[in-house]
Amino acid sequence: MRSKRGPRVRESGPGAGDGREAQYDLLTAALIGAAIGATATLLLRRGPSGQRPVAPIVRGAKWAGRGAMHGAGRGAQWARSRGGEMLDRIPLDDMEESVRDTVGEARERIDGFVRSELADLRRALRKQRKRLGV
């Protein structure tokens, strides 16, 4: 008789199987969530004056947005006059090659992963067929 084993679980990276690491990740996520929730609560509650503490910030942003829209015309003129020479300084050939290398490497890793998963599935299917006598 064979001993029954559970499914083979893959690790996503080095040290991913460490239980303590997973606990620390969960604890960190919980603390970040609690901090965000507490901050949102403090910003959105109503104060003694009846206003929300975030209201002055929203009003200031509204006025700043109006000023930015007024100045956008000047910014567009500046970009038109100086943008061409700045674009020439960007090393597009190096960036293109780097992106191609990265995408090629990612494609190879994905292909290898899919190949190994497919082999595992075929192996499992063969075992099931043997077990069922098909």
N, CA, C and O atoms as a MOPAC input file, in Angstrom:
PM7 MOZYME 1SCF
protein

 N      0.82800 1    -1.19200 1     0.00000 1
 C      0.00000 1     0.00000 1     0.00000 1
 C      0.86900 1     1.25200 1     0.00000 1
 O      1.89500 1     1.32300 1     0.67800 1
 N      0.44100 1     2.21000 1    -0.75900 1
 C      1.15000 1     3.48800 1    -0.80100 1
 C      0.58500 1     4.42700 1     0.25600 1
 O     -0.60400 1     4.39900 1     0.57100 1
 N      1.45900 1     5.24600 1     0.78600 1
 C      0.96600 1     6.25300 1     1.73800 1
 C      0.40700 1     7.42300 1     0.93800 1
 O      0.97000 1     7.82000 1    -0.08300 1
 N     -0.68400 1     7.95500 1     1.40600 1
 C     -1.31100 1     9.08600 1     0.70600 1
 C     -0.60600 1    10.36800 1     1.11300 1
 O     -0.40300 1    10.64100 1     2.29600 1
 N     -0.24600 1    11.13100 1     0.12600 1
 C      0.38500 1    12.42800 1     0.37000 1
 C     -0.52000 1    13.51700 1    -0.16200 1
 O     -1.32400 1    13.29700 1    -1.06900 1
 N     -0.37600 1    14.67700 1     0.40900 1
 C     -1.14900 1    15.82100 1    -0.06500 1
 C     -0.56300 1    16.34000 1    -1.36300 1
 O      0.47300 1    15.85300 1    -1.81700 1
 N     -1.22400 1    17.33500 1    -1.97200 1
 C     -0.71500 1    17.89400 1    -3.22400 1
 C      0.62600 1    18.57900 1    -3.01300 1
 O      0.90900 1    19.11200 1    -1.93900 1
 N      1.43900 1    18.55400 1    -4.05000 1
 C      2.73700 1    19.21500 1    -3.98900 1
 C      2.53400 1    20.72100 1    -4.10300 1
 O      1.93800 1    21.19900 1    -5.06800 1
 N      3.01600 1    21.45000 1    -3.14100 1
 C      2.83500 1    22.90000 1    -3.12600 1
 C      4.12500 1    23.55700 1    -3.56000 1
 O      5.20400 1    23.22200 1    -3.07100 1
 N      4.00500 1    24.50800 1    -4.49400 1
 C      5.18700 1    25.20500 1    -4.99400 1
 C      5.43000 1    26.44400 1    -4.15100 1
 O      4.49400 1    27.09900 1    -3.69100 1
 N      6.69900 1    26.74800 1    -3.95900 1
 C      7.06500 1    27.96400 1    -3.26100 1
 C      7.27600 1    29.06900 1    -4.28200 1
 O      7.81600 1    28.83800 1    -5.36400 1
 N      6.84500 1    30.26300 1    -3.92900 1
 C      6.95400 1    31.36100 1    -4.87600 1
 C      8.33100 1    31.98900 1    -4.90300 1
 O      8.65200 1    32.70400 1    -5.85200 1
 N      9.13900 1    31.75400 1    -3.91900 1
 C     10.46100 1    32.36400 1    -3.92800 1
 C     11.29400 1    31.81100 1    -2.79800 1
 O     10.82400 1    30.98000 1    -2.02200 1
 N     12.53300 1    32.26700 1    -2.69900 1
 C     13.38800 1    31.77100 1    -1.63200 1
 C     12.83900 1    32.16700 1    -0.26500 1
 O     12.51200 1    33.33100 1    -0.03200 1
 N     12.74200 1    31.20400 1     0.62200 1
 C     12.24900 1    31.48100 1     1.95900 1
 C     10.75300 1    31.62200 1     2.05400 1
 O     10.23800 1    32.00200 1     3.10700 1
 N     10.02200 1    31.32300 1     0.96500 1
 C      8.57400 1    31.50000 1     0.98600 1
 C      7.90000 1    30.44100 1     1.83600 1
 O      6.77800 1    30.64600 1     2.30000 1
 N      8.55800 1    29.31900 1     2.04900 1
 C      7.96500 1    28.24900 1     2.82600 1
 C      8.09100 1    28.48200 1     4.32000 1
 O      7.51900 1    27.71800 1     5.09800 1
 N      8.80200 1    29.48500 1     4.74600 1
 C      9.00700 1    29.76000 1     6.15700 1
 C      7.71300 1    30.29700 1     6.75800 1
 O      7.18500 1    31.31200 1     6.30300 1
 N      7.20400 1    29.61100 1     7.78500 1
 C      5.94400 1    30.01700 1     8.40100 1
 C      6.04200 1    31.35500 1     9.10400 1
 O      5.08400 1    32.12800 1     9.10600 1
 N      7.19200 1    31.63700 1     9.70100 1
 C      7.35800 1    32.90500 1    10.39700 1
 C      7.29600 1    34.08000 1     9.42900 1
 O      6.73400 1    35.13100 1     9.73800 1
 N      7.88300 1    33.88300 1     8.25600 1
 C      7.87300 1    34.95300 1     7.23900 1
 C      6.43200 1    35.28600 1     6.86400 1
 O      6.07200 1    36.45800 1     6.74600 1
 N      5.60900 1    34.25800 1     6.67600 1
 C      4.20400 1    34.47800 1     6.32200 1
 C      3.47500 1    35.18600 1     7.45600 1
 O      2.64100 1    36.05700 1     7.20800 1
 N      3.78400 1    34.81900 1     8.71000 1
 C      3.14100 1    35.47400 1     9.84300 1
 C      3.53200 1    36.95100 1     9.91700 1
 O      2.69100 1    37.80700 1    10.19100 1
 N      4.79800 1    37.24200 1     9.67300 1
 C      5.23700 1    38.63700 1     9.69400 1
 C      4.58500 1    39.43100 1     8.55700 1
 O      4.21200 1    40.58900 1     8.74200 1
 N      4.45000 1    38.81000 1     7.38800 1
 C      3.78000 1    39.48500 1     6.27300 1
 C      2.33700 1    39.80000 1     6.63000 1
 O      1.85000 1    40.90000 1     6.36500 1
 N      1.65200 1    38.82900 1     7.23400 1
 C      0.25700 1    39.03100 1     7.62100 1
 C      0.14400 1    40.11800 1     8.68300 1
 O     -0.74400 1    40.96700 1     8.61300 1
 N      1.03700 1    40.09300 1     9.66300 1
 C      1.02900 1    41.10400 1    10.71100 1
 C      1.29200 1    42.49200 1    10.13500 1
 O      0.63100 1    43.46100 1    10.51100 1
 N      2.25100 1    42.58600 1     9.23000 1
 C      2.55500 1    43.87100 1     8.59900 1
 C      1.35600 1    44.39500 1     7.82200 1
 O      1.02200 1    45.57600 1     7.91400 1
 N      0.70700 1    43.52100 1     7.05900 1
 C     -0.47400 1    43.93200 1     6.29200 1
 C     -1.58900 1    44.40100 1     7.22400 1
 O     -2.26700 1    45.38600 1     6.93200 1
 N     -1.78200 1    43.70300 1     8.34200 1
 C     -2.82300 1    44.09100 1     9.29400 1
 C     -2.51400 1    45.45500 1     9.90700 1
 O     -3.41200 1    46.28400 1    10.05600 1
 N     -1.26000 1    45.69100 1    10.26100 1
 C     -0.88700 1    46.98500 1    10.85100 1
 C     -1.04400 1    48.12500 1     9.85600 1
 O     -1.50600 1    49.20800 1    10.21600 1
 N     -0.66300 1    47.88800 1     8.61500 1
 C     -0.82900 1    48.92700 1     7.58700 1
 C     -2.30800 1    49.22900 1     7.38300 1
 O     -2.69900 1    50.39200 1     7.28100 1
 N     -3.12600 1    48.19000 1     7.32300 1
 C     -4.57400 1    48.38200 1     7.16800 1
 C     -5.17300 1    49.15500 1     8.33400 1
 O     -6.01300 1    50.03300 1     8.13500 1
 N     -4.74300 1    48.83200 1     9.55300 1
 C     -5.24500 1    49.54200 1    10.72800 1
 C     -4.83000 1    51.01100 1    10.69100 1
 O     -5.62300 1    51.89000 1    11.02600 1
 N     -3.58900 1    51.27700 1    10.28500 1
 C     -3.11500 1    52.66500 1    10.21600 1
 C     -3.90000 1    53.45900 1     9.16700 1
 O     -4.27400 1    54.60700 1     9.40800 1
 N     -4.14700 1    52.85700 1     8.01800 1
 C     -4.91600 1    53.54300 1     6.97400 1
 C     -6.34200 1    53.79300 1     7.44600 1
 O     -6.89100 1    54.87200 1     7.22400 1
 N     -6.94000 1    52.80300 1     8.09300 1
 C     -8.30500 1    52.96200 1     8.59700 1
 C     -8.40200 1    54.05600 1     9.64600 1
 O     -9.33400 1    54.86000 1     9.62300 1
 N     -7.44100 1    54.09300 1    10.57200 1
 C     -7.45300 1    55.11800 1    11.61700 1
 C     -7.27800 1    56.51200 1    11.01300 1
 O     -7.94800 1    57.45800 1    11.42700 1
 N     -6.38600 1    56.63700 1    10.04300 1
 C     -6.16900 1    57.93000 1     9.39000 1
 C     -7.42100 1    58.39300 1     8.66100 1
 O     -7.81400 1    59.55500 1     8.76400 1
 N     -8.04700 1    57.47900 1     7.92300 1
 C     -9.26900 1    57.84000 1     7.20100 1
 C    -10.36400 1    58.26000 1     8.17900 1
 O    -11.08900 1    59.22200 1     7.92600 1
 N    -10.48400 1    57.54200 1     9.29200 1
 C    -11.49700 1    57.88900 1    10.29200 1
 C    -11.24900 1    59.27800 1    10.85800 1
 O    -12.18300 1    60.06700 1    10.99300 1
 N     -9.99500 1    59.58500 1    11.19200 1
 C     -9.69400 1    60.90000 1    11.75600 1
 C     -9.91600 1    62.02500 1    10.74400 1
 O    -10.34500 1    63.11500 1    11.12100 1
 N     -9.63300 1    61.77600 1     9.48100 1
 C     -9.80900 1    62.81800 1     8.46900 1
 C    -11.27400 1    63.04600 1     8.10900 1
 O    -11.66200 1    64.16800 1     7.78500 1
 N    -12.08900 1    61.99700 1     8.16000 1
 C    -13.46500 1    62.11000 1     7.69300 1
 C    -14.47200 1    62.36600 1     8.80500 1
 O    -15.64300 1    62.60700 1     8.51200 1
 N    -14.06300 1    62.32300 1    10.06800 1
 C    -15.00400 1    62.57700 1    11.15800 1
 C    -15.31800 1    64.06400 1    11.22000 1
 O    -14.58900 1    64.88600 1    10.66300 1
 N    -16.38300 1    64.39700 1    11.88700 1
 C    -16.72900 1    65.81200 1    12.07100 1
 C    -16.13000 1    66.30000 1    13.38700 1
 O    -16.21200 1    65.62100 1    14.41000 1
 N    -15.53700 1    67.46800 1    13.34500 1
 C    -14.90600 1    68.04100 1    14.53300 1
 C    -15.90600 1    68.83600 1    15.35000 1
 O    -17.09600 1    68.83300 1    15.03400 1
 N    -15.44900 1    69.52300 1    16.40000 1
 C    -16.33800 1    70.31500 1    17.26000 1
 C    -17.02100 1    71.45000 1    16.49500 1
 O    -18.11700 1    71.86700 1    16.86800 1
 N    -16.39800 1    71.94900 1    15.44100 1
 C    -16.99400 1    73.03500 1    14.66600 1
 C    -18.04100 1    72.52900 1    13.68200 1
 O    -18.74300 1    73.32400 1    13.05700 1
 N    -18.15000 1    71.21700 1    13.54200 1
 C    -19.11600 1    70.66200 1    12.60100 1
 C    -18.52800 1    70.40500 1    11.23200 1
 O    -19.18000 1    69.81300 1    10.37200 1
 N    -17.28700 1    70.85200 1    11.02000 1
 C    -16.62700 1    70.61500 1     9.73300 1
 C    -15.71600 1    69.41000 1     9.83100 1
 O    -15.26700 1    69.03300 1    10.91400 1
 N    -15.45700 1    68.82600 1     8.70200 1
 C    -14.50100 1    67.72200 1     8.65700 1
 C    -13.09000 1    68.31600 1     8.59200 1
 O    -12.89300 1    69.33900 1     7.93600 1
 N    -12.10000 1    67.69600 1     9.26000 1
 C    -10.73400 1    68.22700 1     9.22900 1
 C    -10.14000 1    68.28000 1     7.82300 1
 O     -9.20400 1    69.04400 1     7.58700 1
 N    -10.65200 1    67.49800 1     6.89700 1
 C    -10.10300 1    67.47000 1     5.55600 1
 C    -10.70200 1    68.56800 1     4.66300 1
 O    -10.21100 1    68.79200 1     3.55700 1
 N    -11.75200 1    69.25000 1     5.12800 1
 C    -12.43800 1    70.25500 1     4.30900 1
 C    -11.51800 1    71.39700 1     3.86200 1
 O    -11.56400 1    71.75900 1     2.68700 1
 N    -10.68500 1    71.98400 1     4.72900 1
 C     -9.79500 1    73.05300 1     4.26000 1
 C     -8.81400 1    72.57700 1     3.18700 1
 O     -8.46100 1    73.32900 1     2.27900 1
 N     -8.38600 1    71.34300 1     3.30200 1
 C     -7.45300 1    70.79800 1     2.30800 1
 C     -8.15300 1    70.68400 1     0.95500 1
 O     -7.58300 1    71.01900 1    -0.08400 1
 N     -9.40500 1    70.20300 1     0.98400 1
 C    -10.16400 1    70.05900 1    -0.26400 1
 C    -10.40700 1    71.42000 1    -0.90200 1
 O    -10.28400 1    71.57800 1    -2.11700 1
 N    -10.75900 1    72.41500 1    -0.06100 1
 C    -10.98400 1    73.76400 1    -0.60200 1
 C     -9.71000 1    74.32800 1    -1.21300 1
 O     -9.74200 1    74.92900 1    -2.28700 1
 N     -8.58400 1    74.13300 1    -0.52500 1
 C     -7.29500 1    74.61900 1    -1.04600 1
 C     -6.92800 1    73.94000 1    -2.34900 1
 O     -6.40600 1    74.58000 1    -3.26200 1
 N     -7.19700 1    72.65200 1    -2.44200 1
 C     -6.88600 1    71.92500 1    -3.67300 1
 C     -7.75100 1    72.42000 1    -4.82200 1
 O     -7.30000 1    72.47800 1    -5.96600 1
 N     -8.99000 1    72.77700 1    -4.51800 1
 C     -9.87500 1    73.28300 1    -5.57300 1
 C     -9.31800 1    74.59100 1    -6.13400 1
 O     -9.27600 1    74.77700 1    -7.35000 1
 N     -8.88700 1    75.50300 1    -5.24800 1
 C     -8.32200 1    76.77000 1    -5.71700 1
 C     -6.99300 1    76.57100 1    -6.41900 1
 O     -6.70200 1    77.25500 1    -7.40000 1
 N     -6.18400 1    75.64400 1    -5.93200 1
 C     -4.90000 1    75.37000 1    -6.58800 1
 C     -5.13300 1    74.80700 1    -7.98500 1
 O     -4.38200 1    75.10700 1    -8.91300 1
 N     -6.16000 1    74.00300 1    -8.13000 1
 C     -6.49100 1    73.44300 1    -9.43900 1
 C     -6.87600 1    74.52600 1   -10.43500 1
 O     -6.51700 1    74.45900 1   -11.61000 1
 N     -7.60800 1    75.52300 1    -9.95500 1
 C     -7.97900 1    76.62800 1   -10.85000 1
 C     -6.74400 1    77.38400 1   -11.30900 1
 O     -6.64600 1    77.76400 1   -12.47600 1
 N     -5.79600 1    77.60700 1   -10.39400 1
 C     -4.55700 1    78.30000 1   -10.75600 1
 C     -3.72600 1    77.47100 1   -11.72500 1
 O     -3.09900 1    78.00900 1   -12.63700 1
 N     -3.72700 1    76.18400 1   -11.52300 1
 C     -2.96700 1    75.30700 1   -12.41500 1
 C     -3.56400 1    75.31600 1   -13.81300 1
 O     -2.83600 1    75.27900 1   -14.80600 1
 N     -4.89400 1    75.36500 1   -13.88900 1
 C     -5.52000 1    75.39200 1   -15.21200 1
 C     -5.17800 1    76.69800 1   -15.92400 1
 O     -4.98600 1    76.71000 1   -17.14000 1
 N     -5.10200 1    77.80400 1   -15.16800 1
 C     -4.75400 1    79.09400 1   -15.75400 1
 C     -3.30600 1    79.06600 1   -16.26500 1
 O     -3.01500 1    79.59500 1   -17.33800 1
 N     -2.41300 1    78.45600 1   -15.50500 1
 C     -1.01100 1    78.41100 1   -15.88300 1
 C     -0.68200 1    77.31500 1   -16.89100 1
 O      0.43600 1    77.26300 1   -17.40200 1
 N     -1.63700 1    76.44700 1   -17.18100 1
 C     -1.36900 1    75.34000 1   -18.10100 1
 C     -1.03700 1    75.83400 1   -19.50300 1
 O     -0.26200 1    75.19800 1   -20.21700 1
 N     -1.61200 1    76.95100 1   -19.89700 1
 C     -1.31700 1    77.50200 1   -21.22100 1
 C      0.14300 1    77.88400 1   -21.34700 1
 O      0.77000 1    77.65000 1   -22.38000 1
 N      0.68300 1    78.47600 1   -20.28800 1
 C      2.10000 1    78.85000 1   -20.29200 1
 C      2.98200 1    77.60900 1   -20.30600 1
 O      4.00800 1    77.57700 1   -20.98500 1
 N      2.58200 1    76.59400 1   -19.56200 1
 C      3.34900 1    75.34600 1   -19.52600 1
 C      3.37900 1    74.67700 1   -20.88300 1
 O      4.40700 1    74.13100 1   -21.28500 1
 N      2.27000 1    74.71200 1   -21.59100 1
 C      2.21500 1    74.11500 1   -22.92300 1
 C      3.13700 1    74.86500 1   -23.88300 1
 O      3.80300 1    74.25600 1   -24.72000 1
 N      3.16900 1    76.18400 1   -23.75400 1
 C      4.06200 1    76.96400 1   -24.61800 1
 C      5.52300 1    76.62800 1   -24.33900 1
 O      6.32200 1    76.48600 1   -25.26500 1
 N      5.86900 1    76.50200 1   -23.05400 1
 C      7.23600 1    76.16100 1   -22.68200 1
 C      7.60500 1    74.78200 1   -23.21100 1
 O      8.70400 1    74.59100 1   -23.73000 1
 N      6.68400 1    73.80900 1   -23.08100 1
 C      6.95900 1    72.44600 1   -23.54400 1
 C      7.15200 1    72.41900 1   -25.06000 1
 O      7.99900 1    71.69000 1   -25.57500 1
 N      6.35200 1    73.22500 1   -25.77000 1
 C      6.48100 1    73.26400 1   -27.22600 1
 C      7.83200 1    73.83600 1   -27.63300 1
 O      8.45600 1    73.36000 1   -28.58100 1
 N      8.27800 1    74.85800 1   -26.91500 1
 C      9.52400 1    75.50700 1   -27.32000 1
 C     10.76300 1    74.71200 1   -26.90300 1
 O     11.76800 1    74.74500 1   -27.61400 1
 N     10.72400 1    74.00000 1   -25.77500 1
 C     11.91900 1    73.30500 1   -25.28700 1
 C     11.79500 1    71.78400 1   -25.28300 1
 O     12.77800 1    71.08700 1   -25.03300 1
 N     10.62300 1    71.27000 1   -25.55200 1
 C     10.39700 1    69.82800 1   -25.45200 1
 C     11.19700 1    69.01600 1   -26.44500 1
 O     11.63500 1    67.91200 1   -26.12100 1
 N     11.39800 1    69.52600 1   -27.63700 1
 C     12.12200 1    68.77700 1   -28.66700 1
 C     13.54900 1    68.47300 1   -28.26900 1
 O     14.02100 1    67.34800 1   -28.43500 1
 N     14.23000 1    69.46200 1   -27.74800 1
 C     15.62800 1    69.22900 1   -27.36400 1
 C     15.72800 1    68.30500 1   -26.15500 1
 O     16.69800 1    67.55700 1   -26.03400 1
 N     14.74000 1    68.34400 1   -25.25700 1
 C     14.75500 1    67.42800 1   -24.11000 1
 C     14.50400 1    65.99200 1   -24.57000 1
 O     15.10200 1    65.05200 1   -24.04500 1
 N     13.63200 1    65.83100 1   -25.53800 1
 C     13.32800 1    64.49500 1   -26.05700 1
 C     14.55500 1    63.88700 1   -26.72000 1
 O     14.75900 1    62.67500 1   -26.66300 1
 N     15.36400 1    64.71800 1   -27.34500 1
 C     16.58200 1    64.21700 1   -27.98800 1
 C     17.59500 1    63.69200 1   -26.97500 1
 O     18.42600 1    62.85100 1   -27.31800 1
 N     17.53900 1    64.17300 1   -25.73500 1
 C     18.49800 1    63.74000 1   -24.71100 1
 C     18.17900 1    62.35700 1   -24.13500 1
 O     19.04900 1    61.72700 1   -23.53400 1
 N     16.96500 1    61.88900 1   -24.31000 1
 C     16.55900 1    60.59800 1   -23.73100 1
 C     17.14800 1    59.47600 1   -24.57200 1
 O     16.92100 1    59.43600 1   -25.78200 1
 N     17.89900 1    58.56400 1   -23.96500 1
 C     18.50900 1    57.45300 1   -24.71500 1
 C     17.48800 1    56.36100 1   -25.01200 1
 O     17.43700 1    55.35300 1   -24.30800 1
 N     16.68000 1    56.55300 1   -26.04700 1
 C     15.60600 1    55.61000 1   -26.36100 1
 C     16.13300 1    54.24700 1   -26.79100 1
 O     15.50500 1    53.23000 1   -26.49800 1
 N     17.28200 1    54.20200 1   -27.48400 1
 C     17.81400 1    52.91900 1   -27.94200 1
 C     18.15600 1    52.02300 1   -26.76000 1
 O     17.84700 1    50.83100 1   -26.77000 1
 N     18.79400 1    52.59400 1   -25.74300 1
 C     19.15000 1    51.82200 1   -24.55600 1
 C     17.90600 1    51.33700 1   -23.82900 1
 O     17.85100 1    50.19600 1   -23.37000 1
 N     16.90700 1    52.20800 1   -23.72700 1
 C     15.67500 1    51.84000 1   -23.03700 1
 C     14.95200 1    50.73800 1   -23.79100 1
 O     14.44800 1    49.79000 1   -23.18800 1
 N     14.90000 1    50.86100 1   -25.10900 1
 C     14.20900 1    49.86000 1   -25.92400 1
 C     14.87900 1    48.49800 1   -25.77100 1
 O     14.20200 1    47.48000 1   -25.63000 1
 N     16.19600 1    48.48200 1   -25.80000 1
 C     16.93000 1    47.22400 1   -25.65200 1
 C     16.70200 1    46.62500 1   -24.26700 1
 O     16.52200 1    45.41500 1   -24.12600 1
 N     16.71200 1    47.47800 1   -23.25300 1
 C     16.49500 1    47.01400 1   -21.88400 1
 C     15.09900 1    46.41100 1   -21.72700 1
 O     14.93500 1    45.35800 1   -21.11100 1
 N     14.09900 1    47.08600 1   -22.29000 1
 C     12.73000 1    46.57600 1   -22.21000 1
 C     12.61500 1    45.25200 1   -22.95600 1
 O     11.98000 1    44.32000 1   -22.46200 1
 N     13.21700 1    45.15600 1   -24.13200 1
 C     13.17600 1    43.89700 1   -24.88700 1
 C     13.82400 1    42.76600 1   -24.10300 1
 O     13.29300 1    41.65600 1   -24.06400 1
 N     14.97800 1    43.03900 1   -23.47300 1
 C     15.65200 1    42.01500 1   -22.67100 1
 C     14.76800 1    41.55800 1   -21.51400 1
 O     14.63000 1    40.36400 1   -21.25200 1
 N     14.17600 1    42.52800 1   -20.83200 1
 C     13.33100 1    42.19900 1   -19.68400 1
 C     12.11800 1    41.38700 1   -20.10700 1
 O     11.78000 1    40.39500 1   -19.46000 1
 N     11.46200 1    41.79700 1   -21.18500 1
 C     10.28700 1    41.07000 1   -21.67100 1
 C     10.68300 1    39.67400 1   -22.14000 1
 O      9.96100 1    38.70900 1   -21.88900 1
 N     11.81700 1    39.55600 1   -22.81500 1
 C     12.28100 1    38.24100 1   -23.26500 1
 C     12.56700 1    37.31200 1   -22.09600 1
 O     12.20600 1    36.13500 1   -22.12200 1
 N     13.22100 1    37.85000 1   -21.07000 1
 C     13.51900 1    37.05400 1   -19.88100 1
 C     12.23500 1    36.61800 1   -19.17200 1
 O     12.12000 1    35.47700 1   -18.72400 1
 N     11.27600 1    37.53500 1   -19.07700 1
 C      9.99600 1    37.20100 1   -18.44300 1
 C      9.27800 1    36.12300 1   -19.24700 1
 O      8.70400 1    35.19600 1   -18.67400 1
 N      9.30800 1    36.24200 1   -20.56900 1
 C      8.66100 1    35.24700 1   -21.42200 1
 C      9.29700 1    33.87200 1   -21.21800 1
 O      8.59100 1    32.86800 1   -21.13000 1
 N     10.62900 1    33.82400 1   -21.14200 1
 C     11.32100 1    32.54400 1   -20.92500 1
 C     10.94800 1    31.93100 1   -19.57800 1
 O     10.72900 1    30.72300 1   -19.48200 1
 N     10.87800 1    32.75000 1   -18.55500 1
 C     10.51300 1    32.23100 1   -17.22600 1
 C      9.08900 1    31.70700 1   -17.21400 1
 O      8.81400 1    30.65200 1   -16.64100 1
 N      8.18900 1    32.43800 1   -17.84100 1
 C      6.79100 1    31.99600 1   -17.89600 1
 C      6.68600 1    30.69600 1   -18.67500 1
 O      5.98000 1    29.78000 1   -18.25300 1
 N      7.37900 1    30.59900 1   -19.80600 1
 C      7.36400 1    29.36500 1   -20.59100 1
 C      7.88400 1    28.18700 1   -19.77900 1
 O      7.30100 1    27.10300 1   -19.81500 1
 N      8.97500 1    28.39100 1   -19.04700 1
 C      9.53000 1    27.32400 1   -18.21700 1
 C      8.56700 1    26.89900 1   -17.12400 1
 O      8.41800 1    25.70800 1   -16.84900 1
 N      7.91700 1    27.86500 1   -16.50200 1
 C      6.96000 1    27.56000 1   -15.45300 1
 C      5.78100 1    26.77400 1   -16.01900 1
 O      5.35500 1    25.77900 1   -15.43300 1
 N      5.25300 1    27.22200 1   -17.16100 1
 C      4.11600 1    26.53200 1   -17.78000 1
 C      4.51800 1    25.11500 1   -18.18200 1
 O      3.74600 1    24.17400 1   -18.00300 1
 N      5.72700 1    24.96300 1   -18.72500 1
 C      6.21300 1    23.63800 1   -19.10300 1
 C      6.26700 1    22.70000 1   -17.89800 1
 O      5.82200 1    21.55500 1   -17.97600 1
 N      6.81600 1    23.19400 1   -16.77800 1
 C      6.92500 1    22.34500 1   -15.59100 1
 C      5.55300 1    22.01700 1   -15.01100 1
 O      5.32800 1    20.89500 1   -14.55900 1
 N      4.64200 1    22.97200 1   -15.01700 1
 C      3.28900 1    22.71600 1   -14.52500 1
 C      2.57600 1    21.69200 1   -15.40700 1
 O      1.87900 1    20.80900 1   -14.90700 1
 N      2.75600 1    21.81600 1   -16.70900 1
 C      2.14000 1    20.87200 1   -17.63700 1
 C      2.69200 1    19.46900 1   -17.42300 1
 O      1.94200 1    18.49400 1   -17.46300 1
 N      3.98700 1    19.36200 1   -17.19700 1
 C      4.58200 1    18.05600 1   -16.92300 1
 C      4.01600 1    17.47300 1   -15.63000 1
 O      3.71900 1    16.28000 1   -15.56300 1
 N      3.86900 1    18.30700 1   -14.60600 1
 C      3.29000 1    17.83600 1   -13.34300 1
 C      1.85200 1    17.35800 1   -13.53800 1
 O      1.45300 1    16.32800 1   -12.99400 1
 N      1.08200 1    18.11200 1   -14.31700 1
 C     -0.30600 1    17.71300 1   -14.57100 1
 C     -0.37900 1    16.40600 1   -15.35000 1
 O     -1.22200 1    15.55800 1   -15.05500 1
 N      0.48800 1    16.23200 1   -16.33600 1
 C      0.50900 1    14.97900 1   -17.09600 1
 C      0.84800 1    13.80700 1   -16.18700 1
 O      0.22800 1    12.74600 1   -16.26900 1
 N      1.84600 1    14.00700 1   -15.31200 1
 C      2.23500 1    12.96800 1   -14.36700 1
 C      1.05500 1    12.59700 1   -13.46800 1
 O      0.77700 1    11.41700 1   -13.25400 1
 N      0.37000 1    13.60300 1   -12.94900 1
 C     -0.77700 1    13.35700 1   -12.07000 1
 C     -1.89500 1    12.64700 1   -12.82700 1
 O     -2.56200 1    11.77500 1   -12.27100 1
 N     -2.10200 1    13.01000 1   -14.08100 1
 C     -3.13500 1    12.37300 1   -14.89800 1
 C     -2.79800 1    10.90400 1   -15.13500 1
 O     -3.67500 1    10.04300 1   -15.06000 1
 N     -1.51000 1    10.61300 1   -15.42400 1
 C     -1.09100 1     9.22400 1   -15.59300 1
 C     -1.34300 1     8.41100 1   -14.33300 1
 O     -1.82600 1     7.28100 1   -14.40500 1
 N     -1.01600 1     8.98500 1   -13.17600 1
 C     -1.23800 1     8.29000 1   -11.90600 1
 C     -2.71500 1     7.98800 1   -11.70200 1
 O     -3.08500 1     6.88900 1   -11.28700 1
 N     -3.55100 1     8.97200 1   -11.99900 1
 C     -4.99700 1     8.76500 1   -11.82500 1
 C     -5.51000 1     7.68600 1   -12.77000 1
 O     -6.33200 1     6.85600 1   -12.38100 1
 N     -5.02900 1     7.69600 1   -14.00300 1
 C     -5.45600 1     6.67100 1   -14.97000 1
 C     -5.02300 1     5.28700 1   -14.49800 1
 O     -5.80100 1     4.33700 1   -14.59100 1
 N     -3.79400 1     5.15600 1   -13.99300 1
 C     -3.31800 1     3.86700 1   -13.47200 1
 C     -4.19500 1     3.42200 1   -12.30100 1
 O     -4.59600 1     2.26200 1   -12.20600 1
 N     -4.47400 1     4.35100 1   -11.44100 1
 C     -5.27700 1     4.03000 1   -10.26600 1
 C     -6.67700 1     3.57100 1   -10.65800 1
 O     -7.23500 1     2.66100 1   -10.04500 1
 N     -7.23900 1     4.20800 1   -11.68400 1
 C     -8.59700 1     3.84900 1   -12.13500 1
 C     -8.57500 1     2.66300 1   -13.09200 1
 O     -9.62500 1     2.09100 1   -13.38600 1
 N     -7.40200 1     2.28600 1   -13.57800 1
 C     -7.30500 1     1.15900 1   -14.50100 1
 C     -7.71900 1     1.50000 1   -15.91000 1
 O     -8.17600 1     0.62600 1   -16.64700 1
 N     -7.57300 1     2.73400 1   -16.29800 1
 C     -7.95300 1     3.14800 1   -17.66100 1
 C     -6.76700 1     3.12300 1   -18.57300 1
 O     -6.89200 1     3.43900 1   -19.75600 1

